[in-house]
Amino acid sequence: MASKKMYSVVAVVGIGVASTLAWWLQAPKSDAGAATGVRPSGVEITQVKKQTLRDDAEAVGTLRSSQNVMLRPEVAGRVLSLGFADGARVRAGQVLVQMDDTLQRAEVQQSLAQMSIAKANHKRNQELVAQNFIAQRSLDESAAALQVSEAQLGLSCARLDRMRLIAPFNGVVGIRNVNVGDYVKDGADLINLENIGSLYVDYRLPERYQTKVMPGQTIEVKLDAFSGRLFKAKVEAVDPLIDANGRSIGVRAVLANTAGEPIAAAGGKGPAAQASSAPVASASTPAVAAKPAASAPVVASGAMRGVALPSPQSLGCPSNAFDRTRINAGGEQNGPLRPGMFARVTAVFAVRPNALIVPEEAIVPQGGKQFVIKAVAPSELPAPAASAAASAPVLPPDTKLVSQRVEVKLGLRRGGQVEITEGLAEGDTIVVAGQQRLQKDGSPLRVVELGRGPANPASAPASASGAASGASGADAASAASQAASR
């Protein structure tokens, strides 16, 4: 019984000694802090840096042709000939689809004959009126008949001109939906024509960017079909109407149909990006350039007659207004980009080369204002008033940094960083973690660097010995508890 009691006493004493030793090892060893009652607060710090910052916004858009049209006949009829090949380049004024115009040509010939008779009658009546053989009324009637015949000829020529579909501008035709001999109704889709020398990038931005978007700005475009390539376009127009459903504004930019620029790889190797993306451009270029002769009309005008059909102008018909205002534009159509592609747009509003940047976690909001806690030397603090100086605690003698709360104004936020427009300067040291323990200016700071060893190498053996002592104390307490259980 005596031995069991002695074991119990030894176990209790061992546990108490181990607990006291562990508390002593973990307690701060700052005698000055204990004497003054002020302990330094552990914080993480960083410095204010200057960095190039872009004011931009991201959106998604779609590529569209600068000019596109779906050719449809104005009257029903049978397709006589086709003047193009699928996917071929065509020029403005080229006849693409010729409808059967036998009746319309006959009407033109009839109108020409009637106008010829009307002209002869009018000339004869002029001579007879000059000799006073007929009344002036007969001359007026012949003049009116001549005008009617000229109008009838114009109407016949207009009907004849509607029997052919002409390319209104330079471009590339799509895949036809009709064959020679097909009977088509008025308004039926026959062939689409796209001008892809340059393309439009249509995208939408929230209405808060309305004051920032303006024509002439540069945007960056990335396409999923051409990964590793960067395309640049310029804003051409901004839609004045804001969408009431999404509260967004429509923007249109012009993009040249080129292969773009290579995006540097993660290691900064530009040639690697060029090598990976070069086959894309070379593979897409021959697809269009493989048909240089397709822009010439196919032997189609005489496919059913054996001879080329004369134009309405060769029959005496005047050129219509559409022929006189036809657009002759488009340039080369051999770029790799195509209408309908999905685009990722980055609208760049401004570039700030010397913006002051701090981490977002350094910002301390309070009372509707934004603050940052600077780590400064005690001598840099402003001199306190007499009453405040009497109540201020005495700092430890080895204090190198103290806290100072500074009001700042924020700018842009990008990737966990925030721009400081007022309140700080480049190189200032600020606190990024541990601000909740700094309630007053002048609080002493102890810099803590996470993920690193102790700043003083001499303290490493001491900590190791302390850990060993702690381990030995834990072993003694374990042995004492085992003895008490026996």
Secondary structure, DSSP 4 states (H G I P E B T S, - for coil): -HHHHHHHHHHHHHHHHHHHHHHHHHS---HHHHHHT--PEEEEEEE-EEEEEEEEEEEEEEEEEEEEEEE--SS-EEEEEE---TT-EE-TT-EEEEE--HHHHHHHHHHHHHHHHHHHHHHHHHHHHHTTSS-HHHHHHHHHHHHHHHHHHHHHHHHHHTTEEE-SSSEEE---S--TT-EE-TT---EEEEEEEEEEEEEEEEGGGTTT--TT-EEEEEEGGGTTEEEEEEEEEEEEEEETTTTEEEEEEEEE-S--EEPP-TT--HHHHHHHHHHHHHHHHHHHHT-GGGGSPPTTTTTTTSSPPPPGGGGTPPPPHHHHT----------S--TT-EEEEEEEEEEEEEEEEEEGGG-EEETTEEEEEEEE-GGGSPPPPHHHHHHSPPPPTT---EEEEEEEEEEEEETTEEEEEES--TT-EEEEE-GGG--STT-BEEE--TTS--SSTTHHHHHHHHHHHHHHHHHHHHHHHHHHH-
